[in-house]
Amino acid sequence: MSDNWYRDWFADPRYLELYQHRDELEANALVTLIENIAGIDNNRKILDVACGAGRHLIAFAQRGYHHLYGQDLSPTLINEARKEAGDCQIQFTVRDMRDPIPESYDLILNIFTSFGYFATDVENAHVIENCSRALLPQGNFVLDYLNTGYLRQHLVAHDEKKLPSGSAVRQDREIIDDRVVKRITFEDGKEFIESVRLYKREEIERMFSGAHLEIVGCFGSYTGDAYDELHSHRLIMIGKKQ
């Protein structure tokens, strides 16, 4: 299994088709949750790290935010984001989240499980440190990550589905060395891998602390439900730069 699985998979147009159920309603729910904790300020400078097709930034733009930036490793996803954004004033850039962030921001997002991709804990922790360094004083960092306690108990080992294009896809999942590994196989035989490191809440908290981020919110869903290790589907952690 390649440590760079994300380069091939996120460049393939079928990635967007497989995850199209992640829609605007979900994005708006998370934006509302962020506003409830960080406050509403349309002049806030916002960066979405690993922004994908940009749906969360578009949700911010539709609420009147003016200073919006997105970065992603995949040119395919950045091109889709630019298309989806239309007339929204959002600046998109191709950049690896491990690279230094050249400007400073009031709010930085890392959402839809865009964390834990890399082979080492040092690399993964560096993502949080990188974001923290780019925050202005009292700025907020939002990490939207899977809840590993729930996932371990409810892992769906196999499923098959038809995509809107008519293509069939099979997904096989297993946990290997504290990583959830998903093998995605299309009917034409093309195969992709997703591999995400499984961190406990306490491990994420230590990473926040090491990056000088005070935790000001921890939730288990996009609608703001309290985090529960056994029952929450998500781990959404909001930090403030110290």
C-alpha positions in Angstrom: 0.0 0.0 0.0 1.4 3.3 -1.0 1.9 6.0 1.6 0.8 8.5 -1.1 -2.6 6.8 -1.8 -4.3 10.2 -1.6 -2.5 11.6 -4.7 -4.0 9.1 -7.0 -7.4 8.8 -5.4 -8.2 12.5 -5.0 -7.1 13.1 -8.6 -9.7 10.7 -10.0 -13.2 12.2 -10.9 -14.9 9.2 -9.3 -13.9 10.4 -5.9 -16.4 13.2 -6.1 -19.1 10.9 -7.4 -18.6 8.4 -4.6 -18.9 11.1 -1.9 -21.6 13.2 -3.5 -24.0 12.5 -0.6 -21.9 15.0 1.4 -24.1 17.9 0.5 -24.8 21.6 1.2 -27.1 20.9 4.1 -24.3 19.1 5.9 -21.9 21.9 5.1 -24.3 24.6 6.4 -24.9 22.7 9.6 -21.1 22.6 10.3 -20.8 26.3 9.4 -23.6 27.2 11.8 -21.8 25.2 14.6 -18.6 27.0 13.9 -20.3 30.4 14.1 -22.0 29.4 17.3 -18.6 28.9 18.9 -16.3 31.3 17.0 -18.9 34.0 16.5 -20.1 35.7 13.3 -17.7 38.1 11.6 -18.0 38.5 7.8 -14.6 40.1 7.7 -12.9 37.1 9.2 -10.1 35.7 7.0 -10.8 32.0 6.6 -8.6 29.2 5.2 -9.9 25.7 4.5 -7.0 23.2 4.4 -7.7 20.2 2.2 -10.8 22.0 1.0 -11.8 19.4 -1.7 -14.5 20.8 -3.9 -15.0 23.8 -1.6 -18.5 23.3 -0.4 -17.8 24.7 3.1 -16.2 27.8 1.8 -19.1 28.3 -0.6 -21.4 28.0 2.4 -19.5 30.8 4.1 -19.6 32.9 1.0 -23.3 32.5 0.8 -23.5 34.0 4.3 -21.7 37.1 3.2 -18.1 36.2 4.2 -15.6 38.1 2.0 -12.1 36.7 2.7 -12.1 33.1 1.8 -9.2 30.8 0.8 -9.0 27.1 0.0 -6.0 24.8 -0.5 -5.9 21.2 -1.6 -3.2 18.8 -2.9 -5.4 17.7 -5.8 -5.6 19.9 -8.9 -8.7 17.9 -9.9 -10.6 18.9 -6.7 -9.3 22.5 -6.9 -10.6 22.8 -10.5 -14.0 21.4 -9.4 -14.0 23.9 -6.4 -13.4 26.8 -8.8 -16.3 25.7 -11.0 -18.7 25.1 -8.1 -17.8 28.5 -6.5 -19.0 30.3 -9.6 -19.1 34.1 -8.8 -18.2 33.5 -5.1 -15.0 35.4 -4.3 -12.9 32.5 -3.1 -9.2 32.0 -3.8 -8.2 28.4 -4.4 -4.6 27.1 -4.4 -2.9 23.7 -5.0 -0.8 23.0 -1.9 0.2 20.1 0.4 -1.1 20.6 3.9 2.4 19.8 5.3 3.9 22.8 3.6 4.2 26.2 5.4 1.1 28.4 5.1 2.4 31.7 3.8 -0.3 34.0 5.3 -2.2 34.5 8.6 -5.9 33.8 9.2 -8.6 34.3 11.8 -10.1 30.8 11.2 -8.6 27.7 9.7 -10.6 24.5 8.9 -9.5 20.9 8.4 -12.8 19.0 7.8 -14.4 15.9 6.4 -11.7 13.6 7.8 -8.8 15.3 6.1 -6.5 14.4 8.9 -4.5 11.3 9.7 -3.5 10.6 6.1 0.2 10.5 6.6 2.5 7.6 7.5 3.9 8.9 10.7 2.4 10.6 13.8 5.0 13.3 13.5 3.7 14.3 10.0 0.1 14.2 11.1 0.8 16.3 14.2 2.7 18.7 12.0 -0.5 19.5 10.1 -2.1 20.9 13.3 1.1 22.7 14.2 1.2 24.2 10.7 -2.3 25.5 11.0 -1.7 26.9 14.5 1.3 28.8 13.3 -0.8 30.5 10.6 -3.5 31.6 13.0 -3.7 35.2 14.2 -3.8 35.5 18.1 -7.2 34.3 19.4 -7.9 32.7 16.0 -9.8 29.4 15.8 -8.8 26.1 14.3 -11.6 23.5 13.5 -10.8 19.8 13.1 -13.6 17.6 11.8 -12.5 14.0 12.2 -14.0 10.6 12.5 -14.8 9.2 16.0 -12.5 6.2 16.3 -14.4 4.6 19.2 -17.6 4.4 17.2 -15.8 3.3 14.0 -14.1 0.4 15.7 -17.5 -0.9 17.0 -19.5 -0.3 13.8 -17.0 -0.9 10.9 -18.8 -2.0 7.8 -16.4 -4.6 6.4 -18.0 -4.7 2.9 -20.6 -2.9 0.8 -21.4 -2.4 -2.9 -23.3 0.4 -4.6 -24.2 1.8 -7.9 -23.0 5.3 -8.7 -25.2 7.8 -10.6 -23.1 7.2 -13.7 -24.2 3.5 -13.5 -20.7 2.3 -12.5 -20.6 -0.3 -9.7 -18.2 0.0 -6.8 -17.2 -2.3 -4.0 -15.7 -1.0 -0.7 -13.8 -3.3 1.6 -12.7 -2.0 5.0 -10.4 -3.3 7.8 -8.4 -2.0 10.6 -4.6 -2.6 10.3 -2.1 -1.2 12.8 -4.4 1.5 14.1 -5.4 2.6 10.6 -8.7 2.2 8.9 -7.9 1.0 5.4 -10.6 1.1 2.7 -10.1 -0.6 -0.6 -12.3 0.9 -3.3 -12.8 -1.3 -6.4 -14.7 -0.2 -9.5 -16.2 -2.6 -12.0 -13.5 -1.7 -14.6 -11.0 -3.2 -12.2 -9.5 0.2 -11.1 -8.7 0.1 -7.4 -7.9 2.9 -4.9 -7.0 2.9 -1.3 -7.9 5.1 1.6 -5.8 4.8 4.8 -6.5 7.0 7.9 -4.7 6.8 11.2 -7.1 6.2 14.1 -6.5 8.7 16.9 -8.3 8.8 20.2 -9.8 12.0 21.5 -7.0 12.2 24.1 -4.3 12.0 21.4 -5.9 14.8 19.4 -6.1 16.9 22.6 -2.4 16.5 23.2 -1.7 17.6 19.6 -3.8 20.7 20.2 -2.0 21.5 23.4 1.4 20.9 21.7 0.3 23.4 19.0 -0.7 26.0 21.6 -4.4 25.6 20.9 -6.9 25.8 23.8 -9.9 23.6 23.2 -13.1 25.7 23.3 -15.5 23.1 21.9 -15.8 19.4 21.3 -18.8 17.9 19.5 -20.0 14.6 18.1 -22.1 15.8 15.2 -22.5 18.7 12.8 -25.5 19.8 14.6 -23.6 20.3 17.9 -24.5 17.1 19.8 -22.1 16.4 22.8 -19.3 14.1 22.0 -19.7 10.5 23.1 -16.9 8.1 22.5 -19.2 5.1 21.9 -22.1 6.7 20.0 -20.9 9.9 18.2 -20.2 9.5 14.5 -17.7 12.5 14.4 -15.1 14.1 16.6 -15.3 17.9 15.9 -12.8 19.8 18.0 -12.4 23.6 18.0 -9.3 25.3 19.3 -8.3 28.9 20.0 -4.8 30.1 19.4 -3.0 31.1 22.6 
